[in-house]
């Protein structure tokens, strides 16, 4: 346990300086010199932001839209760095971007979701920073592929980059109705489990795609002990040249960060740790019981498969399945479980039952 705690503290040494998550803030895009200065100055004066950000090059879905101001915006960011004393970060998508950022003393580079999905592009950027002491933050790829995300991180490690972090900005899903990019929190948690020494930053702006959900998503990231937040802010969000709906004014950003409820790390508190250990032991025992019950259920499923094989009955009985789903959702709601959770759980169990029966019938 002590070794794990030490690893988690170590991962925050370069990015997270205190128990409060590090906040990265700034406009989605650098549009004009005046817009960058006014926004960044207001953000810095709030005292709630640790790092300034702005999009210089914007990879857009369709041509003809604003694709970033380009290299002319880098001197604006350098001036804000010098004036405010805050480090600045910019997204890069190819080697030429890296070279320009290094020329203008950009402190941190981040890799966008459309880039991290392409190993060739990531490798090109990695080669461009070989031998350079600069922190790199890697956003998750647009599709929910943990191996691809981890692979992008590893490419930078292989060229000698030591200060690396991950940004969770959600995953594209054509059927999504609530978020711009579905958060799929468990995938980010899986990342943190595999690489506990790396800082994890949440990008609520791109997860939400709107302003009204930013507070809730940011709070959830804090509750999950994320190391930082990256939130887009603009002096006049409604008239922003890109992603207007998800940007907020510096004043709203200040208030939002102020209202976040910080959580202490229980691993640093012996009393809290002992209390949680007792509760977790209860969970371990319940989990064991659940696995045992599922094993028994699958044993019965195999027996049903034997019967269906003997009597030449189809595996899927749709009416029976619909009855189970409806009854279980009602039962789950009585215990405070969401309909979505019960649906996902039963579908997983049902799929496994079908697989078990297929093996019996095809044996």
N, C-alpha and C positions, 0 to 999 in steps of 0.2 A: 504493500500500500504506500509506504513512504517513497519508494522509487517512482511509482505512478504520479504521486503528487508533485515530486520534484520535476518530472518530465513536463507536466502541465504548466508548472510555474515557468520552466525554462522556455517554453514556446512563446510566452508572453513578454519575454525580456526585451525584445526589440520593438514589439508593436504595442502591447498593452502595458501601460506604465503604472496602473493602479487597479483597485477593485472595480472601478467604473469602466465600462467598455469605451474604447477609443472611437471617436466619431469623425468620419470623413464627410465633408459637406461642400457643396458648390453646384454650379449650374450643370445641367445635362450637357449643354454645348456652350463653348465660348463663341459668342455671336459678334459682339463689338467690344472695343476697348473700354468704353464707358460702362457697358453692361457687366463686364468682368470685374472692373474695379469697384463699382457700386455694390454688387452682390457680395464679393469676397470681403470687402471692408466691413459690411454690415454683419456678415457671418463671424468674422474674427472678433469684432467688438462685443459680440454676445458672450464670448468667453466659454462657449459650450462646444466648440469645434477644435479638433486637434490637428487635422490635416485638410487642406483645401484641394478640391478636385474640379476638373472641367474636361469635357470632351473636346478634343482638338480635331481628330478625324472621326467621323461617324459612319460606320458601316450600316447602310440602310437597306431595307428589304427591296425597295424599288428605286430605279433611277429617276432623276428629276426632282427628288426631295433634297433638303439641306443635308449635305454630307460633311459638314464641318468647315470651319474657317481655315483649317490647315496650319502650316508652319508659322504664319504671321501671328497666331495666337500665343505661341510659346513665350515671346518676350513679355506679354501681359502677365502670364503666370509667374514668370521669374520676378517681375516687379512686385507682385503681390506677396511672394515669398520674402523678398527683401524688406518690404514695408511692414508686414504683419509678424514676421518671425516664425510663421507656420510653414511646415514642409508642404510640398505640392505633389500631386499625383496626376498622371495622364494615361489614357489608354493607348496602347500601341498594337498594330496589326501586322507589321512587317519590319524588316531590318532598317529600312530608311527612316521609319518613325523613331526607332531606337536611337539612331545616330543623331537625329535632330534634337531629341529630348536630352541626350547627354551634352550636346553643345550648349543648351540653355539651362543646364543645371537643375533639371527636374529630379526630385528626390526619390520618387517611387513610381514604378511602372505597373500598370495592370493589363491583363490579357482578357479581352472580352469573350463572351459566350460563343459568338460566331467564329472566333479564331481558335478557341480551345478545342472546338470540335474537329479541327483539322491538324493532325499530327505534323504534316509537312510545314504548315505555317508556324506552329509552335517551335519546331526545330530550327527554323530560320531565325526566329527571334532569339532563341536560346544561343545560337552561334554568335549573334550580334552582341550579346552581353557576356560572352565568355571572357573571363579575366577581369570583369568590371564588378566592383563592390556596390551593387545597387539592389534594394529590395524589390521583389516581384510578387504581385498578387494575381492569382489565377481564378477567374470566374468559372463556375461550372459550365460544361457544354450545354447547348440548347436542349439536347435530348438527355433523358435520365440514364446516363452511362457512367457508373462510378469508376470503372476501370479507365475510361478515357480521361476523366478528371484527374485521377491519381497519376496516370501516365504523363499528362502535361506537367504536373509538379516534378516528376522524376526527370524529365528532360532538362529542366533548369538545374536540378541538383547535380546532374552529370557534367554540367559545364562549370560547376564550382560556385553557384549561387547559394549562399547560406541563409539569407533572410528571405523566407518564402512564406506566403499565406494563401488562404483560399477564400473566395467570395461566393456565398450562396445567393443566387439571384433567381432561383426557381427554374422550372422546366416547361418548355413549350408543350401544349396539349390542345389539339383542335376542338376537343369537346368541353374545354374548361369554360365555366360560366361565371365564376366568382373572381378569380385572379387573372391578371394578365399572364403570369407564368406560375403554374401550380407549384407551391413550395416543396411538397414531398419531403417534409422535415426528416423523415426516417433516413433518407438517403444521405442527407448532410450529417446526421448523427452517425451513420455507418462510416462516413469519411473521418469524423473526429475519433471514432473508435479505432480505426486503422492507423491514423496518423495523429495521435494525441499531442504530439510536440509542436504541431503547426497551428498558428492562430486561425480562427474561423470568423469571418466577417459576414454579416447579413446585409443584403441590398434590398430593403423593403420597397424602394421605389419601383424596381423592375418586377418584383413579386406582385405588388398590388396593381400597378398601372393606373392608380387613382389616389387622391389625397385622403379620402375619408377612412381608409383602412390602414394607413401608415402607422398610426399610434399602436394599434392592436398587434400588428405584425412585429413592430420594433420591440414591444413589450415581451412578446413570445420569445424572440431571439435573446433578450436579456434573461428571461426565465430559464432558457436552455444553456445559459452561461457562454454565449457567444462572446468573442473578444472585441468585436467592434460592429459598427453600423456605417453603411455608406448611403447617404440620403441626399437626393437632389434638391437644390434650392435656387430660386431665381428671384430677381428684384420685382419682376412682373410676370408671374407664372402663366397667366392666361394668354399672354402674347409671346410666349417662348417659341423659338423656331423649331424645337423638337421636344417631344414628350411633355407637352404643356399640362396635361391632366394629372400627371404624377408629381409635379414640382410644387414646392411651397415657398413662401416668402421667408427671408431670414428670421423675421419675428416669430412666425409660426414654428419654424424649426427650433428656435430657442425655447419656446414654450413646450414643445413636444418633448424635447430632451429633458427639460426640467421636470416634467410630469412622469417620466419613466421611473418605475419603482426598482431600485437596485436590489439585487439579491446577493447575500454574502456566500462565499464558497464554503460549504459545510465541511470540506476536507481539512480546513484550517481550524475547525472548532471541534475539540474532542467530545464535548457533551452532545452536540448535535450529531456528530458521527455515530456515537453509541446508540442514540435513539433511532437513527435511521437504520443502523445495522439490525436492530430487533425487528423493525418493520420489514426490512428486506428479507430477513430470514423467513418471515411469514409468507412473503411473496414467492420465495424459492420453493417452499413447501406446496403452495397452491399451484405453482407452475408444474411441479412434479406430478401432482394429482391430475392436472389438465392433460399432460402427456400420457399418463396411464389411461385416462378415460378415452382419449383419442385412439390409443392403441386398441382398447376394447371395442370401440366403435368400428374401426377398420377390420377387426376380426369378424364382427357381425356382417360387415359389408362383403367380405370374402365368402362368408356362408351364403349370403343372398346371391352372390355371383354363381356359386355352385348350383343353387336352386334354379336360377335363370338359365344356366347352361343346360341343365338336365331337362328343363321344360321348354327350352327354345323360346325364352322371353327376352325382349329387347332390354338393354341396360337402362336407358333413360326412360323414366316414367314421369312425364312432364307435369301431370296433374298432381302427383304425389309431391314433387319438388316445389311447386307453387304453394301447396298447403303448408309444407314445412317452413318455407320462407316467411309466409304471412304470420304464422303462429309464433315463430321465433322472434320476429321483429316486435310484435306486441309484447312478448315476454321480456325482451331486452329493454324496451322502453320503460317497463315497470321497474327495472333495476337501474335506470338512469343511463342506459347505453343508447347511443345514437343509432338511427335506422341504417345510416351508411356503414357504420362499424359492423353491425350484425350482418348486413348484406355481404360485405367483404369477407368476413369470417366464414359464413356459411358457404359462400361460393368456393373458398379455398378448400374447405372440408369436403364439399360435394365433388370438386374436381379430383381430389385424392381418392374418394370413394369409387368414382368411376374408373380411375386408373387401376385400383385394386381389383375391381370386378373384371375389367378387361384382361388383366393378367390371368385371372382364373379361367375366363371363358376361352382364351386363346391358348391355354396351356395344352 
